Amino acid sequence: MPDLSDSTLTNDGLAPLGRGRVLIVACGALAHEIIALKRLNGWDHVDLQCLPAILHNHPERITDAVEAAIIENRDDYDQIMVAYADCGTGGQLFAKCDELGVDYIAGPHCYSFFETNAVFEAHGEVTAFYLTDFLARQFDAFVWKPLGLDRHPDLLSMYFGNYEKLVYLAQTDDPALTAKAADCATRMGLAFERRFTGYGDLATAIAKAAAN
């Protein structure tokens, strides 16, 4: 049984099983959602490989890591799909996927495609900080500690002084996780808003790949 703990998905990712016709190369932050979609729809022909989610803190490394995963696995599957948005790569990831002939998820990042890119764009929010289910659970590992706020809380206003609210884009109805996200907003000194999104454009993209 693969290790699907958040700490493993953050730092190590998830290796493919080597079974199936379609491989999804995804961010570790999306593992639980993609596995849930596989189970819900009976997509046994879809395999999943996740790169370490912590790559989001180093977007300059994402494109090379995705390319390496595609090249390593392309002979073992009929189709490979990349479950990333641009994710801070400045268009480099999309350009590489186009070069390699693989599909990806449109949009700037997972926040936007969970809400659906159209709805996210319509909000036009520039003073909101976003969390998903995964990022709410891993807030300390992705935000608090990397920014040094556990050691230097006085830096809080420097990092987040221009933000007005924290928006929790919830994939599941989990009161405990909502409370955790609300606590993150309190720690940051921001107003709190929760929006239930479900899987948004992620479900559409995975369904398209699974149908091919």
Kinemage of the C-alpha trace (Angstrom):
@kinemage 1
@onewidth
@group {chain A} dominant
@subgroup {mainchain}
@vectorlist {calphas} color= white
{ca met a 1} P 0.000 0.000 0.000
{ca pro a 2} L 1.591 3.326 -1.004
{ca asp a 3} L 2.298 5.919 1.672
{ca leu a 4} L -0.225 8.722 1.151
{ca ser a 5} L 0.659 10.732 4.231
{ca asp a 6} L 0.883 14.476 3.669
{ca ser a 7} L 4.509 14.518 4.778
{ca thr a 8} L 5.456 11.892 2.183
{ca leu a 9} L 3.492 13.603 -0.571
{ca thr a 10} L 5.155 16.894 0.368
{ca asn a 11} L 8.740 15.710 0.399
{ca asp a 12} L 8.917 12.507 -1.656
{ca gly a 13} L 5.853 12.315 -3.875
{ca leu a 14} L 4.300 9.068 -5.090
{ca ala a 15} L 5.788 6.518 -7.491
{ca pro a 16} L 3.627 5.072 -10.289
{ca leu a 17} L 2.451 1.481 -9.982
{ca gly a 18} L 3.445 0.704 -13.556
{ca arg a 19} L -0.074 -0.460 -14.402
{ca gly a 20} L -2.631 1.103 -16.713
{ca arg a 21} L -2.839 2.783 -20.096
{ca val a 22} L -2.892 6.390 -18.894
{ca leu a 23} L -0.392 8.009 -16.540
{ca ile a 24} L -1.189 11.195 -14.660
{ca val a 25} L 1.953 13.089 -13.617
{ca ala a 26} L 0.714 15.310 -10.822
{ca cys a 27} L 1.700 17.545 -7.960
{ca gly a 28} L 1.717 15.709 -4.636
{ca ala a 29} L -0.798 18.259 -3.353
{ca leu a 30} L -3.386 16.739 -5.719
{ca ala a 31} L -2.843 13.065 -4.880
{ca his a 32} L -5.860 12.573 -2.615
{ca glu a 33} L -8.213 14.320 -5.030
{ca ile a 34} L -7.022 12.344 -8.072
{ca ile a 35} L -7.197 9.043 -6.191
{ca ala a 36} L -10.725 9.926 -5.067
{ca leu a 37} L -11.711 10.617 -8.682
{ca lys a 38} L -10.167 7.315 -9.805
{ca arg a 39} L -12.146 5.385 -7.204
{ca leu a 40} L -15.391 7.279 -7.798
{ca asn a 41} L -15.274 6.674 -11.548
{ca gly a 42} L -13.664 3.235 -11.632
{ca trp a 43} L -10.686 4.440 -13.636
{ca asp a 44} L -8.525 1.386 -13.021
{ca his a 45} L -6.681 2.016 -16.282
{ca val a 46} L -5.335 5.320 -14.924
{ca asp a 47} L -2.043 5.277 -13.007
{ca leu a 48} L -0.709 8.140 -10.904
{ca gln a 49} L 2.743 9.531 -10.283
{ca cys a 50} L 3.115 12.512 -7.965
{ca leu a 51} L 6.114 14.779 -7.729
{ca pro a 52} L 6.924 16.241 -4.300
{ca ala a 53} L 4.402 18.932 -3.450
{ca ile a 54} L 7.137 21.085 -1.896
{ca leu a 55} L 8.271 21.887 -5.450
{ca his a 56} L 5.633 24.622 -5.275
{ca asn a 57} L 8.069 26.507 -3.062
{ca his a 58} L 10.642 26.182 -5.874
{ca pro a 59} L 8.668 26.679 -9.112
{ca glu a 60} L 11.884 27.005 -11.115
{ca arg a 61} L 12.369 23.242 -10.584
{ca ile a 62} L 8.896 22.086 -11.637
{ca thr a 63} L 9.361 22.062 -15.420
{ca asp a 64} L 12.515 19.954 -15.341
{ca ala a 65} L 10.984 17.514 -12.860
{ca val a 66} L 7.849 17.075 -14.968
{ca glu a 67} L 9.894 16.622 -18.141
{ca ala a 68} L 12.032 13.954 -16.478
{ca ala a 69} L 8.937 12.047 -15.324
{ca ile a 70} L 7.404 12.138 -18.801
{ca ile a 71} L 10.578 10.951 -20.529
{ca glu a 72} L 11.101 8.183 -17.980
{ca asn a 73} L 7.581 6.795 -18.381
{ca arg a 74} L 6.511 7.604 -21.934
{ca asp a 75} L 7.282 4.129 -23.311
{ca asp a 76} L 5.187 2.403 -20.623
{ca tyr a 77} L 1.863 4.166 -21.222
{ca asp a 78} L -0.371 4.977 -24.177
{ca gln a 79} L -0.932 8.489 -22.854
{ca ile a 80} L 0.532 10.824 -20.246
{ca met a 81} L -1.307 13.822 -18.821
{ca val a 82} L 0.212 16.486 -16.537
{ca ala a 83} L -1.915 17.520 -13.555
{ca tyr a 84} L -0.307 20.878 -12.936
{ca ala a 85} L -1.368 24.374 -13.858
{ca asp a 86} L 1.352 26.953 -14.597
{ca cys a 87} L 2.259 26.972 -10.891
{ca gly a 88} L 4.658 29.897 -11.038
{ca thr a 89} L 6.774 28.602 -13.922
{ca gly a 90} L 6.119 31.684 -16.052
{ca gly a 91} L 4.740 29.655 -18.953
{ca gln a 92} L 7.721 27.309 -19.103
{ca leu a 93} L 5.753 24.261 -17.981
{ca phe a 94} L 3.019 24.767 -20.575
{ca ala a 95} L 5.624 25.291 -23.296
{ca lys a 96} L 7.417 22.084 -22.303
{ca cys a 97} L 4.161 20.100 -22.256
{ca asp a 98} L 3.305 21.405 -25.717
{ca glu a 99} L 6.779 20.417 -26.924
{ca leu a 100} L 6.360 16.909 -25.502
{ca gly a 101} L 2.791 16.556 -26.761
{ca val a 102} L 1.050 16.067 -23.413
{ca asp a 103} L -2.070 17.748 -22.028
{ca tyr a 104} L -2.082 19.862 -18.870
{ca ile a 105} L -4.584 21.856 -16.818
{ca ala a 106} L -5.046 25.451 -17.917
{ca gly a 107} L -4.841 28.248 -15.371
{ca pro a 108} L -2.274 29.918 -13.127
{ca his a 109} L -2.390 27.437 -10.226
{ca cys a 110} L -4.478 24.855 -8.388
{ca tyr a 111} L -6.427 27.532 -6.521
{ca ser a 112} L -7.902 28.729 -9.788
{ca phe a 113} L -8.747 25.362 -11.316
{ca phe a 114} L -10.351 24.031 -8.123
{ca glu a 115} L -12.726 26.995 -8.171
{ca thr a 116} L -12.762 26.686 -11.989
{ca asn a 117} L -10.654 29.167 -13.880
{ca ala a 118} L -13.688 31.129 -15.079
{ca val a 119} L -15.079 31.689 -11.577
{ca phe a 120} L -11.651 32.446 -10.127
{ca glu a 121} L -10.949 35.043 -12.786
{ca ala a 122} L -14.362 36.639 -12.273
{ca his a 123} L -13.558 37.256 -8.608
{ca gly a 124} L -10.550 39.347 -9.612
{ca glu a 125} L -9.090 39.157 -6.112
{ca val a 126} L -5.630 40.594 -5.599
{ca thr a 127} L -5.628 40.864 -1.801
{ca ala a 128} L -6.655 37.275 -1.003
{ca phe a 129} L -4.414 34.473 0.224
{ca tyr a 130} L -5.666 31.027 -0.819
{ca leu a 131} L -5.644 27.614 0.814
{ca thr a 132} L -6.864 24.261 -0.496
{ca asp a 133} L -7.529 21.166 1.634
{ca phe a 134} L -3.924 20.049 1.261
{ca leu a 135} L -2.462 23.476 1.995
{ca ala a 136} L -4.693 23.920 5.019
{ca arg a 137} L -3.319 20.677 6.431
{ca gln a 138} L 0.253 21.567 5.453
{ca phe a 139} L 0.171 25.289 6.259
{ca asp a 140} L 3.163 25.155 8.589
{ca ala a 141} L 5.289 23.151 6.139
{ca phe a 142} L 4.478 25.321 3.119
{ca val a 143} L 4.020 28.790 4.589
{ca trp a 144} L 4.818 29.360 8.236
{ca lys a 145} L 8.180 27.623 8.552
{ca pro a 146} L 9.620 28.371 5.074
{ca leu a 147} L 8.950 32.065 5.648
{ca gly a 148} L 10.576 31.881 9.076
{ca leu a 149} L 7.437 33.020 10.880
{ca asp a 150} L 7.886 30.319 13.531
{ca arg a 151} L 11.127 32.067 14.499
{ca his a 152} L 10.401 35.658 13.502
{ca pro a 153} L 6.673 36.430 13.879
{ca asp a 154} L 7.520 40.124 13.484
{ca leu a 155} L 7.913 39.440 9.741
{ca leu a 156} L 4.190 38.744 9.423
{ca ser a 157} L 3.247 42.271 8.378
{ca met a 158} L 6.053 42.381 5.828
{ca tyr a 159} L 4.822 39.231 4.090
{ca phe a 160} L 1.073 39.672 4.406
{ca gly a 161} L 0.481 43.349 5.082
{ca asn a 162} L -1.152 43.839 1.689
{ca tyr a 163} L -3.567 40.918 2.094
{ca glu a 164} L -7.086 41.411 3.428
{ca lys a 165} L -8.499 37.904 3.709
{ca leu a 166} L -7.700 34.224 3.577
{ca val a 167} L -9.950 32.257 1.225
{ca tyr a 168} L -10.212 28.547 1.923
{ca leu a 169} L -11.203 26.730 -1.271
{ca ala a 170} L -12.561 23.494 0.178
{ca gln a 171} L -12.571 20.265 -1.790
{ca thr a 172} L -14.377 18.387 0.997
{ca asp a 173} L -16.896 19.149 3.741
{ca asp a 174} L -14.646 18.708 6.756
{ca pro a 175} L -15.474 20.841 9.831
{ca ala a 176} L -12.101 20.094 11.439
{ca leu a 177} L -10.243 21.209 8.344
{ca thr a 178} L -12.393 24.332 8.080
{ca ala a 179} L -11.490 25.148 11.681
{ca lys a 180} L -7.806 24.646 10.870
{ca ala a 181} L -8.051 26.980 7.862
{ca ala a 182} L -9.841 29.571 10.009
{ca asp a 183} L -7.029 29.318 12.553
{ca cys a 184} L -4.510 29.959 9.773
{ca ala a 185} L -6.391 33.165 8.934
{ca thr a 186} L -6.306 34.214 12.588
{ca arg a 187} L -2.579 33.586 12.791
{ca met a 188} L -2.081 35.744 9.700
{ca gly a 189} L -4.367 38.490 10.984
{ca leu a 190} L -6.715 38.123 8.005
{ca ala a 191} L -10.464 37.836 7.563
{ca phe a 192} L -11.647 34.309 6.756
{ca glu a 193} L -13.838 33.077 3.914
{ca arg a 194} L -14.670 29.491 2.981
{ca arg a 195} L -15.849 28.457 -0.489
{ca phe a 196} L -16.758 24.875 -1.279
{ca thr a 197} L -15.365 24.043 -4.717
{ca gly a 198} L -15.223 20.278 -4.978
{ca tyr a 199} L -12.681 19.266 -7.617
{ca gly a 200} L -13.540 21.894 -10.225
{ca asp a 201} L -11.560 21.809 -13.457
{ca leu a 202} L -9.349 19.021 -12.082
{ca ala a 203} L -12.242 16.563 -12.437
{ca thr a 204} L -12.894 17.689 -16.018
{ca ala a 205} L -9.241 17.370 -17.019
{ca ile a 206} L -8.757 13.934 -15.455
{ca ala a 207} L -12.016 12.688 -17.008
{ca lys a 208} L -10.824 13.806 -20.436
{ca ala a 209} L -7.524 11.960 -20.012
{ca ala a 210} L -9.262 8.836 -18.703
{ca ala a 211} L -11.621 8.758 -21.704
{ca asn a 212} L -8.792 8.591 -24.250
